[in-house]
Amino acid sequence: MTFSAKLAVKGAAVLAVGALALTACTNASETGGGSKPASSASSASFDPTSVAKDDSLASQVPAPIKSKGTLVVGSDTTYAPAEFLGGADNHTPMGYDVDLAKAIGAVLGLKVEVQTADFTGILPALGPKYDLGISSFTINKERLQAVNFVSYFNAGTAWAVQKGNPKKFSLDDVCGKTIGVQTGTVQEDPDLKDRNAKCTASGKQAINIVSLKAQTDLNTRLVSGSLDAMAADSPITGYAIQQTNGGVEKIGDTYDAAPQGIAVAKSDTALTDLVQKALTKLMGDGSYKKILATWNNSEGAVSKSEVNPSVSS
């Protein structure tokens, strides 16, 4: 293949990955720069110094990463409790995804630098800019064609309403309601998009979909009563309930559970396999479950980490 042809193929691949990012999943919002959660409970964090280095796995770190001594992670830090900015300066990356990244680094004997990024820019920058993308990415068939994934968590969709459900909202009657959703998530498309299509096709009033870039803004609007309900990833809904001190409550059951994964450049199979081994190590020594428990998200734990697992859609 000629050099110009290689460039064309590479460019097409980058564009394809960019398109995948825009089609969102269980994911973070489209913009970086998060809002801090509502209570000091958000300062809870797992101590990565409690994780021992594995010399055998550390010896397998690819030379470019080993030479810099740092694992660079791209993450949209607006999606508490998975990834957000908090701490004393309100600019420190935190959350269970951040703690998992630090723990993986500890196993491999590497420092970890979590960089706040626009969600849509993470996958295209894997390799040149980021070693890993850890940002609540749902694993789907389309993305698997462009990047590698290492599974580590399960999440579904969960709805919430204002405490006491004063508007008597029901998932069986969403037509004409004002529903909040984070931009770029599967809750926006296809979930609400499909529900809205059914409303209009049956002659009912369309859903008033309020799509915002920051989940924290949706939480605030729901508490204030300007939304009838909101839909989000199950851990995000659970955390919103906790952080609003019960100002909102879950309604209905969690559905459409799907695996989330750590993203790695498609060409970097060595790093992909190494991350899976590091996660397996963390699962075996109990660190993995401790991290999720710290953030009250043990429900999303998986029993096994896999490279590019089979998914239904």
Stockholm file with secondary structure:
# STOCKHOLM 1.0

chainA/1-313         MTFSAKLAVKGAAVLAVGALALTACTNASETGGGSKPASSASSASFDPTSVAKDDSLASQVPAPIKSKGTLVVGSDTTYAPAEFLGGADNHTPMGYDVDLAKAIGAVLGLKVEVQTADFTGILPALGPKYDLGISSFTINKERLQAVNFVSYFNAGTAWAVQKGNPKKFSLDDVCGKTIGVQTGTVQEDPDLKDRNAKCTASGKQAINIVSLKAQTDLNTRLVSGSLDAMAADSPITGYAIQQTNGGVEKIGDTYDAAPQGIAVAKSDTALTDLVQKALTKLMGDGSYKKILATWNNSEGAVSKSEVNPSVSS
#=GR chainA/1-313 SS CCHHHHHHHHHHHHHHHHHHHHTCCSCCCSSCCCCCCSSGGGGCCCCGGGSCCCHHHHTTSCHHHHHHTEEEEEECCEETTTEEEETTTTCEEESHHHHHHHHHHHHTTCEEEEEECCHHHHGGGBTTTBSEEEEEEECCHHHHTTEEEEEEEEEEEEEEEETTCTTCCCTTCCTTCEEEEETTSTIIIIIIHHHHHHHHHTTCCCCEEEEESCHHHHHHHHHHTSCSEEEEEHHHHHHHHHHTTTSEEEEEEEEEEEEEEEEEETTCHHHHHHHHHHHHHHHHHTHHHHHHHHTTCGGGCCSCCCBSCCCCC
#=GC SS_cons         CCHHHHHHHHHHHHHHHHHHHHTCCSCCCSSCCCCCCSSGGGGCCCCGGGSCCCHHHHTTSCHHHHHHTEEEEEECCEETTTEEEETTTTCEEESHHHHHHHHHHHHTTCEEEEEECCHHHHGGGBTTTBSEEEEEEECCHHHHTTEEEEEEEEEEEEEEEETTCTTCCCTTCCTTCEEEEETTSTIIIIIIHHHHHHHHHTTCCCCEEEEESCHHHHHHHHHHTSCSEEEEEHHHHHHHHHHTTTSEEEEEEEEEEEEEEEEEETTCHHHHHHHHHHHHHHHHHTHHHHHHHHTTCGGGCCSCCCBSCCCCC
//
